[in-house]
Amino acid sequence: MIATAPGAARERAAHLGPERRRPQVLDAALAITATSGVAAVTIGSVAERLGVTRPVVYSCFADRVELIKALVNRERDLMLEGLLEALHTARGDYPQAAFVDGFSALLSVVEARPDTWRLIFAANPDSAVAEMIATARETLAASSTRWIGPAMETWWATADLDRKLPVLIELFLSSSEAAVRSLLDPESDWTPDDLGEFYGRIICSAFGAA
């Protein structure tokens, strides 16, 4: 029987090739970020988490800066896709059902990729992450305005809507962030559907009162 050298497993890992390896490298970087912050992401820490050598990681990304940039870009795109899909779910003739469905869809997106959202809500976000959050918030605000403005007119014939709408959009965005934080709380026992119904009913009442 031929003995296996201690480093054989690591050497074989590189045979996947950079294109197939990149998603794994980004997943490892995201997991590190979610638990220890962006500062903890290095070529060495990612290699250690994957159980490969540093050259394997370097074959995918030239350096740490390129790795983090790729991670932020990927998570931003996935987050925006999920947010817009959730927003499109909030439709219908019945206001409360629309809000409940929208919040439930949002929280289901969070449940599916919790590490992405932990990255976003980190206590001390990296500057690249902060920029990602700002971009996502601007995109969601614009899309929310296109949906909520006409809905307010249809459902409640809200008076002085042009003046009130920016305040209502900020309320909607802030409540969405609060709902996400509540779901991510390790001591929380909420499900996306239960928490979505709770927030949906509250925010629908607030919008109706406007």
GIDA-V805934 format. One record per residue. N is the residue number from 1. RES is the residue in one letter. PHI is phi in whole degrees, 0 to 359 (* if undefined). PSI is psi in degrees with one decimal (NA if undefined). BURIAL is + if it has 9 or more other C-alpha atoms within 8 Angstrom, else -. Layout:
N/RES/PHI/PSI/BURIAL, N/RES/PHI/PSI/BURIAL
This chain:
1/M/*/135.3/-, 2/I/270/126.9/-, 3/A/290/145.4/-, 4/T/267/126.7/-, 5/A/293/145.0/-, 6/P/307/-34.0/-, 7/G/269/3.3/-, 8/A/298/-41.3/-, 9/A/298/-40.8/-, 10/R/293/-38.9/+, 11/E/294/-40.4/+, 12/R/295/-30.7/-, 13/A/300/-31.4/+, 14/A/289/-16.9/+, 15/H/289/-9.5/-, 16/L/298/-32.1/-, 17/G/90/150.6/-, 18/P/303/-41.2/+, 19/E/296/-42.5/-, 20/R/282/-24.6/-, 21/R/278/-29.7/+, 22/R/306/-47.4/+, 23/P/301/-35.9/-, 24/Q/292/-39.2/+, 25/V/297/-44.0/+, 26/L/294/-38.4/+, 27/D/298/-41.1/-, 28/A/294/-41.7/+, 29/A/296/-39.1/+, 30/L/295/-43.2/+, 31/A/298/-40.7/+, 32/I/295/-43.8/+, 33/T/298/-42.1/+, 34/A/297/-31.4/+, 35/T/261/-30.6/-, 36/S/232/-2.9/-, 37/G/93/163.2/+, 38/V/297/-34.0/+, 39/A/300/-24.7/-, 40/A/279/-9.2/+, 41/V/278/113.5/+, 42/T/225/166.4/-, 43/I/301/-40.3/+, 44/G/293/-44.3/-, 45/S/293/-36.5/+, 46/V/292/-43.3/+, 47/A/299/-42.9/+, 48/E/297/-42.1/+, 49/R/295/-36.9/-, 50/L/278/-15.6/+, 51/G/74/36.3/-, 52/V/233/175.5/+, 53/T/275/161.8/+, 54/R/300/-39.7/+, 55/P/303/-29.7/-, 56/V/297/-43.5/+, 57/V/290/-40.9/+, 58/Y/296/-25.9/+, 59/S/290/-17.7/-, 60/C/264/-37.8/+, 61/F/220/136.8/+, 62/A/296/-34.9/-, 63/D/199/-179.4/-, 64/R/298/-39.0/+, 65/V/298/-45.3/-, 66/E/295/-38.0/+, 67/L/297/-48.0/+, 68/I/294/-39.3/+, 69/K/298/-43.0/+, 70/A/295/-38.8/+, 71/L/296/-48.3/+, 72/V/297/-42.1/+, 73/N/296/-42.4/+, 74/R/295/-46.7/-, 75/E/292/-33.8/+, 76/R/298/-46.2/+, 77/D/295/-42.7/-, 78/L/294/-38.9/-, 79/M/295/-46.5/+, 80/L/296/-39.8/+, 81/E/300/-44.2/-, 82/G/292/-39.9/+, 83/L/295/-45.7/+, 84/L/292/-36.2/+, 85/E/296/-41.2/+, 86/A/295/-40.8/+, 87/L/296/-38.5/+, 88/H/291/-19.9/-, 89/T/288/-26.1/+, 90/A/279/73.5/+, 91/R/225/163.1/-, 92/G/135/175.6/-, 93/D/273/-11.5/-, 94/Y/248/113.6/-, 95/P/306/-50.6/+, 96/Q/297/-41.7/+, 97/A/298/-39.0/+, 98/A/296/-45.2/+, 99/F/293/-42.9/+, 100/V/298/-45.7/+, 101/D/297/-40.0/+, 102/G/295/-47.8/+, 103/F/294/-40.1/+, 104/S/297/-41.0/+, 105/A/295/-42.6/+, 106/L/301/-47.9/+, 107/L/290/-27.1/+, 108/S/292/-36.7/+, 109/V/297/-42.2/+, 110/V/296/-44.4/+, 111/E/299/-33.2/+, 112/A/287/-30.6/-, 113/R/223/66.0/-, 114/P/298/-32.8/+, 115/D/295/-32.7/+, 116/T/299/-43.1/+, 117/W/283/-28.6/+, 118/R/292/-34.7/+, 119/L/299/-43.7/+, 120/I/293/-39.3/+, 121/F/261/22.8/-, 122/A/301/146.4/+, 123/A/299/-40.1/-, 124/N/233/79.3/-, 125/P/295/143.4/+, 126/D/298/154.2/-, 127/S/301/-36.6/-, 128/A/294/-37.9/-, 129/V/291/-41.0/+, 130/A/300/-39.3/+, 131/E/294/-39.2/-, 132/M/298/-43.5/+, 133/I/298/-44.3/+, 134/A/298/-42.3/-, 135/T/297/-45.1/-, 136/A/296/-40.1/+, 137/R/294/-40.8/+, 138/E/296/-42.5/-, 139/T/296/-45.1/+, 140/L/294/-37.7/+, 141/A/297/-43.6/+, 142/A/295/-44.1/-, 143/S/292/-38.8/+, 144/S/296/-39.3/+, 145/T/297/-40.6/+, 146/R/293/-27.5/-, 147/W/270/-48.9/-, 148/I/289/-37.0/+, 149/G/304/-59.0/+, 150/P/298/-35.0/-, 151/A/296/-39.8/+, 152/M/297/-37.7/+, 153/E/291/-41.8/+, 154/T/289/-46.4/-, 155/W/281/-41.0/-, 156/W/232/-2.1/-, 157/A/48/48.1/-, 158/T/302/126.7/-, 159/A/283/149.2/-, 160/D/55/42.5/-, 161/L/296/-37.7/+, 162/D/302/-36.9/-, 163/R/284/-36.7/-, 164/K/277/-26.8/+, 165/L/301/-44.4/+, 166/P/301/-37.2/-, 167/V/293/-41.2/-, 168/L/293/-37.2/+, 169/I/295/-42.7/+, 170/E/297/-39.3/+, 171/L/298/-43.1/-, 172/F/297/-46.1/+, 173/L/295/-43.6/+, 174/S/295/-40.3/-, 175/S/291/-33.7/+, 176/S/296/-43.8/+, 177/E/296/-40.4/-, 178/A/295/-39.5/-, 179/A/296/-41.4/+, 180/V/296/-45.3/+, 181/R/300/-40.6/+, 182/S/297/-41.8/-, 183/L/293/-35.7/+, 184/L/282/-15.2/+, 185/D/302/121.0/-, 186/P/299/-20.3/-, 187/E/266/0.5/-, 188/S/283/140.7/-, 189/D/247/15.9/-, 190/W/286/145.3/-, 191/T/262/159.8/-, 192/P/304/-40.3/+, 193/D/291/-43.2/+, 194/D/293/-44.9/+, 195/L/290/-35.4/+, 196/G/297/-40.2/+, 197/E/294/-40.8/+, 198/F/298/-52.3/+, 199/Y/292/-40.0/+, 200/G/300/-43.2/+, 201/R/294/-42.1/+, 202/I/296/-49.7/-, 203/I/290/-34.3/+, 204/C/298/-42.4/+, 205/S/297/-41.1/-, 206/A/295/-43.0/-, 207/F/293/-38.3/+, 208/G/296/-34.6/-, 209/A/288/-18.0/-, 210/A/288/NA/-
